[in-house]
Amino acid sequence: MEGSTPPQVPATGPVTPGGMPPRPEKASGLATASLVLSVVGIFCCSVPALAGVVIGIVELGNIKKGQSSEKGRSLAKAGIIIGILALAVNLIIAIILVATGSYSWELSTST
C-alpha cells in the first residue's frame, strides 16, 4: 500500500507536559500513622492504640470531604479496627490483672 500512513499506537494513559506519566496517588500519612499506631498499641500500652483510632476517624472524615486520597481509606479503616481491638485486649488484660491481685494500685515499699 503506497502512500498510506503507518497505524497510530494509542496512548497508554495520561501524560504530563514533560512527557512522563503522572505519579500514582499515595495513601496519606494520617492513614498510615493510624495503622502503625494501632499496631504499636497491641504490644504497648493503650495510648498509641487510642491515638490510632482517633487519627483513623479524622482521616476517614478527610477522605469523605475529598481532602485526602481514596487510597488511604482501607488503611484508615484497618487502623480503627486494630486500634479498637488493641484497646479491648489491653482492657481485658488490666481487668484480669486487677481481679487476680497480680496488679495493685498501692506502692510497695520494702524495708
C-alpha positions in Angstrom: 0.0 0.0 0.0 1.7 3.0 -1.2 1.1 6.4 0.3 -0.6 5.0 3.4 0.5 6.2 6.8 1.5 3.7 9.5 -1.1 2.8 12.1 -1.1 5.1 15.1 -0.4 3.5 18.5 -3.0 4.7 21.1 -1.6 6.4 24.2 -1.3 4.2 27.3 -2.6 6.8 29.7 -2.4 10.4 30.6 0.9 12.1 30.1 2.2 15.2 31.8 3.6 18.1 29.8 7.2 16.8 30.5 6.3 13.5 28.8 6.3 11.5 31.9 3.2 9.7 33.2 1.7 11.3 36.3 2.7 9.8 39.7 0.1 7.5 41.2 -1.8 8.7 44.2 -0.4 7.5 47.5 -2.2 6.9 50.8 -2.0 9.8 53.1 0.4 9.9 56.0 -2.5 10.1 58.5 -3.9 6.8 57.3 -0.5 5.2 57.6 0.0 6.7 61.0 -3.3 5.4 62.2 -2.4 1.8 61.2 1.1 2.0 62.7 0.0 3.5 66.0 -2.8 0.9 66.3 -0.3 -2.0 65.8 2.1 -0.5 68.3 -0.8 -0.2 70.7 -1.2 -4.0 70.6 2.3 -4.5 72.1 2.4 -1.4 74.2 0.0 0.5 76.4 -3.3 1.7 75.1 -2.2 5.3 74.4 -0.9 4.6 70.8 -4.0 2.5 70.0 -6.3 5.3 71.1 -4.3 7.8 69.0 -4.5 5.4 66.1 -8.3 5.2 66.4 -8.7 8.9 66.6 -6.4 9.6 63.7 -8.2 7.0 61.6 -11.5 8.6 62.2 -10.2 12.0 61.3 -8.7 10.6 58.1 -11.9 8.9 57.1 -13.6 12.3 57.5 -11.0 14.0 55.3 -11.4 11.3 52.7 -15.2 11.7 52.7 -14.8 15.5 52.3 -12.4 14.9 49.4 -9.4 16.4 51.2 -7.4 13.2 51.1 -6.8 10.4 48.7 -9.2 7.4 48.4 -6.1 5.2 48.6 -6.0 5.7 52.4 -9.5 4.6 53.1 -8.5 0.9 53.7 -5.5 1.9 55.8 -7.6 4.2 58.0 -10.3 1.6 58.5 -7.7 -1.1 59.4 -6.2 1.4 61.9 -9.5 2.0 63.5 -10.4 -1.7 63.7 -7.0 -2.8 65.0 -6.9 0.1 67.5 -10.3 -0.8 68.9 -9.2 -4.5 69.2 -5.9 -3.4 70.9 -7.9 -1.2 73.4 -10.2 -4.1 74.2 -7.4 -6.6 74.7 -5.5 -4.2 76.9 -8.6 -3.5 79.0 -9.3 -7.2 79.4 -5.7 -7.8 80.5 -5.9 -5.0 83.0 -9.2 -6.3 84.4 -7.7 -9.8 84.8 -4.6 -8.5 86.5 -6.6 -6.4 89.0 -9.1 -9.2 89.6 -6.4 -11.8 90.3 -4.4 -9.5 92.6 -1.4 -9.6 90.3 -1.5 -5.8 90.0 -2.3 -3.3 92.7 -2.5 0.4 92.9 -0.6 0.6 96.1 3.1 1.3 96.0 5.0 -1.4 97.8 7.9 -0.4 100.0 10.4 -2.9 101.3 12.5 -2.2 104.3 
